[in-house]
Amino acid sequence: MYFDYHLSTPKNQLHDITNQVRDAVNKSGILNGIAVVYCPHTTAAITINESTDPAVGDDMMLGLDKAFPDRNEFLHAEGNSAAHLKASAIGSSVTVIINNGGLSFGTWQGIYFCEFDAPRMRKFYVKVLKG
């Protein structure tokens, strides 16, 4: 089953979308399989990381800003080359195993939509497959 979700991203940050993915799994009725979460944007990404301490998301953004700073040498006319680099480094999708109707996470894990070119209206897709 396929689901699409919309997200307003007022600033560059990690947005926890774990509950929306759980919602898709629940609506699908699939008890065992996989959920694929996909971002169709070139300046945003999807990742799995710690969801207990919100400072982890802030630290990730800080680290990515240091690793991929804006540079005067970039040629892309929109001026968001650093956002493209961050999105490519993180990736556009994650896959999570569904077991007994729940997401099979580690103790601290959650799913994040990573915004690197805010503000934007974004979307992401969840595909739930029986397995």
Wavefront OBJ file of the C-alpha trace (Angstrom):
o trace
v 0.000 0.000 0.000
v 1.112 3.520 -0.827
v 0.741 6.647 1.324
v 1.816 10.229 0.795
v 2.342 12.823 3.488
v 2.854 16.585 3.381
v 5.183 18.526 5.637
v 5.820 22.228 6.187
v 9.496 22.859 6.957
v 9.987 26.408 8.261
v 13.691 25.924 8.935
v 16.572 23.566 8.232
v 16.258 20.764 10.739
v 15.395 17.116 11.240
v 11.651 16.518 11.470
v 10.540 13.342 13.256
v 8.146 11.493 10.934
v 8.074 8.213 12.856
v 4.407 8.600 13.811
v 3.351 9.161 10.191
v 5.208 5.982 9.165
v 3.548 4.059 12.008
v 0.213 5.465 10.810
v 0.876 4.117 7.303
v 1.779 0.678 8.669
v -1.369 0.625 10.839
v -3.619 1.713 7.958
v -2.077 -0.916 5.672
v -3.050 -3.756 7.994
v 0.199 -5.494 7.104
v 1.641 -7.303 10.113
v 4.919 -8.549 8.622
v 6.853 -6.960 5.782
v 8.740 -3.742 5.114
v 8.034 -0.027 4.988
v 10.002 2.060 2.519
v 10.091 5.790 3.276
v 11.087 7.940 0.299
v 11.824 11.650 -0.191
v 11.207 12.989 -3.741
v 13.248 16.185 -3.231
v 16.875 16.915 -4.158
v 17.579 19.194 -1.177
v 16.056 17.024 1.555
v 16.668 13.490 2.798
v 15.383 10.649 4.987
v 17.380 9.009 7.777
v 17.044 6.860 10.872
v 18.741 8.048 14.044
v 18.228 8.613 17.752
v 14.800 10.002 18.577
v 15.011 10.342 22.354
v 17.232 13.414 22.689
v 16.269 16.292 20.332
v 19.823 17.629 20.583
v 20.969 14.763 18.345
v 19.123 16.321 15.386
v 20.646 19.712 16.125
v 24.100 18.137 16.362
v 23.590 16.325 13.064
v 22.642 19.587 11.347
v 25.672 21.310 12.860
v 27.951 18.513 11.684
v 26.476 18.526 8.183
v 26.811 22.324 7.984
v 30.499 21.975 8.921
v 31.048 19.104 6.456
v 29.150 20.791 3.615
v 29.406 24.580 3.999
v 28.154 27.049 1.405
v 31.060 27.989 -0.840
v 31.539 30.908 -3.194
v 32.983 28.465 -5.742
v 29.672 26.638 -6.226
v 28.208 27.237 -9.691
v 24.579 26.152 -9.184
v 22.394 29.185 -9.938
v 19.910 28.620 -7.098
v 22.646 28.952 -4.487
v 21.690 25.774 -2.625
v 24.532 23.441 -3.622
v 25.327 22.658 0.018
v 21.745 21.418 0.450
v 22.140 19.136 -2.575
v 25.378 17.733 -1.156
v 23.804 17.055 2.259
v 20.787 15.357 0.671
v 23.014 13.111 -1.435
v 25.194 12.224 1.553
v 22.220 11.245 3.745
v 20.106 9.612 1.040
v 16.553 9.714 -0.220
v 15.078 6.657 1.494
v 15.137 4.184 4.358
v 13.631 0.728 4.755
v 12.250 -0.549 8.055
v 11.199 -4.109 8.843
v 7.627 -4.562 10.056
v 7.223 -7.365 12.592
v 3.905 -8.201 14.268
v 2.432 -4.897 13.054
v 5.200 -2.718 14.500
v 8.350 -1.057 13.225
v 11.458 -3.052 14.180
v 13.633 -0.322 15.648
v 16.526 -0.258 18.029
v 15.763 1.219 21.441
v 16.473 4.854 20.511
v 15.635 4.957 16.802
v 13.194 7.111 14.882
v 12.718 8.201 11.265
v 13.555 11.749 10.215
v 12.818 13.980 7.259
v 15.947 16.119 6.889
v 15.312 19.610 5.544
v 18.349 21.371 4.086
v 16.723 24.163 2.019
v 13.940 25.695 4.105
v 11.380 27.078 4.159
v 9.500 24.625 1.951
v 6.321 22.636 1.580
v 7.525 19.056 1.267
v 6.160 15.584 0.820
v 7.349 12.082 1.479
v 6.002 8.692 0.533
v 5.605 5.462 2.476
v 5.215 2.148 0.672
v 4.218 -0.777 2.896
v 4.861 -4.218 1.455
v 3.790 -7.580 2.786
v 6.637 -9.992 3.266
l 1 2 3 4 5 6 7 8 9 10 11 12 13 14 15 16 17 18 19 20 21 22 23 24 25 26 27 28 29 30 31 32 33 34 35 36 37 38 39 40 41 42 43 44 45 46 47 48 49 50 51 52 53 54 55 56 57 58 59 60 61 62 63 64 65 66 67 68 69 70 71 72 73 74 75 76 77 78 79 80 81 82 83 84 85 86 87 88 89 90 91 92 93 94 95 96 97 98 99 100 101 102 103 104 105 106 107 108 109 110 111 112 113 114 115 116 117 118 119 120 121 122 123 124 125 126 127 128 129 130 131
